[in-house]
Structure formats: C-alpha cells, structure tokens
Amino acid sequence: MKLEEAKGNWALVTGASSGIGREFALQLAAVGMNMVLVARRKPLLDILGSKLSQRYEVRALILPVDLSRTNAISEIRSHLVTEGVKVRMLVNNAAFGRWGRFEATPAEVYEEMIRLNEMAMVSLCHHFLEDLSSFPTSVIINVSSPAAYNPIPYMAVYAATKAFVSSFSQALYGEWRDRGVLVQTLVPGPTETEFDTVAGAYASALKGRESTDTVVKTSLAHLAGDAPLVITAKGTYKQRVFTALFPVKMVIKTVARMFQPPKGN
Ligand SMILES: NC(=O)c1ccc[n+]([C@@H]2O[C@H](COP(=O)([O-])OP(=O)(O)OC[C@H]3O[C@@H](n4cnc5c(N)ncnc54)[C@H](OP(=O)(O)O)[C@@H]3O)[C@@H](O)[C@H]2O)c1
C-alpha cells in the first residue's frame, strides 16, 4: 500500500500512549491519517490526540481501554461502528514483558501478558478484517521482537508470546495477501521506550538502542514493497543462525547467562 493513498482514512494504534505506538501515531498523522488511539492512560492519549489534531489537522479518537480485559476488542469494534469509523490500518503494538525468575512473577501477570500480547492481537485482526478488506489495499502491522527467535530463560513468557506473534502474523500474511490486506511483522531491536522500566530490566545485556523514529520510519517505508517481515533489529541474522545450527543446550545456556538476574534477586 502506498501511504499517501491512505490520507483521510483511519488508523488504529494500540499502545499509543508511549514508545513505538506513540511514534506510529505521530508519523501516520503526519501523512494525514485520522487516528484511533488505544492504551490505558487516558491523560497521555488526550495530550497526544490534541497535538495530532492541532499539528496535522487530523481527527483523533481516544479509547482508554485495557486490552487484556475480556470483551475489550468487541467493545472497541462496536464503538467504532457506531462512530462510523472504518479502519484501513491496524497497528498491533501494545505489549509488555517481565524480566526475572519465572516464579518471581505472579501467574496473574503472565495471564495478563498472554491476553494482551497474543489474544488481543488475534482478536483485533479478526474483528477488523471486515473493515480492512473493504479497501482495495490495507495494512496490519504486528509488532514482534528478536525475543521471538529463541527461548529466553528469565524472560520465558514474553519470548514465547513474541514467537507466537511472529508465527501467527506471517501465517496471516499468507492467507490475506490476495485479499489486499498486507500483514507486516515488525521486529524492532532494543528501542528507547518505557519497555525496560515496565519489564523490570536489570541488565544491559542488550546494548545499543534504536530510536522509535527509525523503527517506525523503516516499517512504513516497507509498506509499498508488501514486505511480510521488517527487521530493524541489528544482528538477528547471527542470532537466528546460532539458534538454528548450534545444540539447543548451548543456545539456552548462552542466553541464560545474558539474562540471569544479579546475585540476590
Ligand atoms: N522497546 C524495546 O526494546 C522493544 C524491542 C522489541 C520489541 N518491542 C515491542 O514494541 C512494542 C511497543 O513497546 P514499547 O517498547 O514502545 O514499550 P512501551 O513504551 O512500554 O509501550 C507499551 C504500550 O502498550 C500499552 N499497554 C500496556 N498494557 C496495555 C493494556 N493492558 N491495554 C492497553 N494498552 C496497554 C502502554 O500504554 P498504557 O500503559 O497507557 O496502557 C504503552 O502505550 C511491544 O510490542 C514490544 O514488545 C519493544
């Protein structure tokens, strides 16, 4: 899809209150797309919405929703139908992770993580296919991570959710490409956002941060080429070769060393 063709159409961005999602909202509004901004922190969405309307003269609809809640997605869809909003671009970006020993995080937090990182994404794709396929071309961007490429001890559930995201999204690309719906899987590297703070990151195992600006610009630049997979992360080639060719035991041991908590934790 050529981005300029989407001027005046609506994009829905999840996790728009900070980081990569906020940057998607800024860059899509800059090309003239109206925005549905979804996250839990309403004050941040309100500020962003006003900024987009004033700076780019687009419409911004604020939806302060906890996407891990049952029925959240069907409620969003019903609300947008009532508002007469048809979505041409869906950015499934909201997610969180947790560093540390598996047992140190309550099971309820993992349930929330799986509902947000996996189920909300699947449900949004399902609920908005009708909208998306009503346009000659449309786009879903599902944000994954290099964490998808191998198991990560001490970040076990998050890595598994991202493996799910990558597998699901690339499969959906295969199903929906002929309908004009491009499903892009985006793999950012470590990026300067609130992610590490929320995740309780304790190590600087992942050196070198990308800017949200670069991540989003690279993703959007690949839309015209219909790319199923956009990797902005550096070094994933080595990571994938290492994971594929070396003994599983060695891979797990190496990754465990990178992510193990400091003594006393
Ligand atoms: N930063 C990195 O190093 C990195 C690397 C690779 C991949 N990624 C991926 O990039 C994506 C964006 O993360 P980020 O780095 O931009 O982190 P971030 O700054 O923490 O942003 C996460 C966003 O998700 C929203 N969110 C969290 N829980 C939610 C819920 N239950 N319901 C609705 N919204 C919720 C947050 O808003 P509220 O708190 O207001 O709800 C926030 O807007 C994620 O998919 C992440 O896995 C990040």
The ligand as a MOL file (V3000), in Angstrom:
LIG
                    3D

  0  0  0     0  0            999 V3000
M  V30 BEGIN CTAB
M  V30 COUNTS 48 52 0 0 0
M  V30 BEGIN ATOM
M  V30 1 N 11.4500 -1.2810 23.4580 0
M  V30 2 C 12.0820 -2.3440 23.0160 0
M  V30 3 O 13.2840 -2.5290 23.2840 0
M  V30 4 C 11.3490 -3.3440 22.1410 0
M  V30 5 C 12.1040 -4.2610 21.3900 0
M  V30 6 C 11.4370 -5.1570 20.5660 0
M  V30 7 C 10.0670 -5.1550 20.5150 0
M  V30 8 N 9.3380 -4.2630 21.2520 0 CHG=1
M  V30 9 C 7.8790 -4.2730 21.1550 0
M  V30 10 O 7.4420 -2.9740 20.8180 0
M  V30 11 C 6.0850 -2.8170 21.2230 0
M  V30 12 C 5.9100 -1.4670 21.9050 0
M  V30 13 O 6.6280 -1.4420 23.1020 0
M  V30 14 P 7.4590 -0.1630 23.5630 0
M  V30 15 O 8.8770 -0.5270 23.5230 0
M  V30 16 O 7.0000 1.0360 22.8500 0 CHG=-1
M  V30 17 O 7.0470 -0.1180 25.1230 0
M  V30 18 P 6.2270 0.9160 25.9920 0
M  V30 19 O 6.8020 2.2900 25.8440 0
M  V30 20 O 6.1660 0.3210 27.3530 0
M  V30 21 O 4.7780 0.9150 25.3220 0
M  V30 22 C 3.8270 -0.1030 25.5620 0
M  V30 23 C 2.4510 0.4450 25.2520 0
M  V30 24 O 1.4770 -0.5810 25.4840 0
M  V30 25 C 0.4070 -0.0500 26.2550 0
M  V30 26 N -0.2180 -1.0800 27.0710 0
M  V30 27 C 0.3760 -1.8460 28.0130 0
M  V30 28 N -0.5300 -2.6570 28.5910 0
M  V30 29 C -1.7310 -2.3880 27.9930 0
M  V30 30 C -3.0450 -2.8860 28.1710 0
M  V30 31 N -3.3300 -3.8340 29.0740 0
M  V30 32 N -4.0410 -2.3780 27.4040 0
M  V30 33 C -3.7750 -1.3960 26.5010 0
M  V30 34 N -2.5420 -0.8970 26.2730 0
M  V30 35 C -1.5310 -1.3890 27.0260 0
M  V30 36 C 1.0680 1.0320 27.1170 0
M  V30 37 O 0.1320 2.0360 27.4900 0
M  V30 38 P -0.6460 2.1430 28.8860 0
M  V30 39 O 0.3210 1.8220 29.9760 0
M  V30 40 O -1.1140 3.5700 28.8660 0
M  V30 41 O -1.7790 1.1660 28.7750 0
M  V30 42 C 2.0580 1.6340 26.1240 0
M  V30 43 O 1.4270 2.6020 25.3350 0
M  V30 44 C 5.7540 -4.0300 22.0820 0
M  V30 45 O 5.0290 -4.9520 21.2860 0
M  V30 46 C 7.1190 -4.6100 22.4280 0
M  V30 47 O 7.0510 -5.9930 22.6640 0
M  V30 48 C 9.9620 -3.3530 22.0720 0
M  V30 END ATOM
M  V30 BEGIN BOND
M  V30 1 1 1 2
M  V30 2 2 2 3
M  V30 3 1 2 4
M  V30 4 1 4 5
M  V30 5 2 4 48
M  V30 6 2 5 6
M  V30 7 1 6 7
M  V30 8 2 7 8
M  V30 9 1 8 9
M  V30 10 1 8 48
M  V30 11 1 9 10
M  V30 12 1 9 46
M  V30 13 1 10 11
M  V30 14 1 11 12
M  V30 15 1 11 44
M  V30 16 1 12 13
M  V30 17 1 13 14
M  V30 18 2 14 15
M  V30 19 1 14 16
M  V30 20 1 14 17
M  V30 21 1 17 18
M  V30 22 2 18 19
M  V30 23 1 18 20
M  V30 24 1 18 21
M  V30 25 1 21 22
M  V30 26 1 22 23
M  V30 27 1 23 24
M  V30 28 1 23 42
M  V30 29 1 24 25
M  V30 30 1 25 26
M  V30 31 1 25 36
M  V30 32 1 26 27
M  V30 33 1 26 35
M  V30 34 2 27 28
M  V30 35 1 28 29
M  V30 36 1 29 30
M  V30 37 2 29 35
M  V30 38 1 30 31
M  V30 39 2 30 32
M  V30 40 1 32 33
M  V30 41 2 33 34
M  V30 42 1 34 35
M  V30 43 1 36 37
M  V30 44 1 36 42
M  V30 45 1 37 38
M  V30 46 2 38 39
M  V30 47 1 38 40
M  V30 48 1 38 41
M  V30 49 1 42 43
M  V30 50 1 44 45
M  V30 51 1 44 46
M  V30 52 1 46 47
M  V30 END BOND
M  V30 END CTAB
M  END
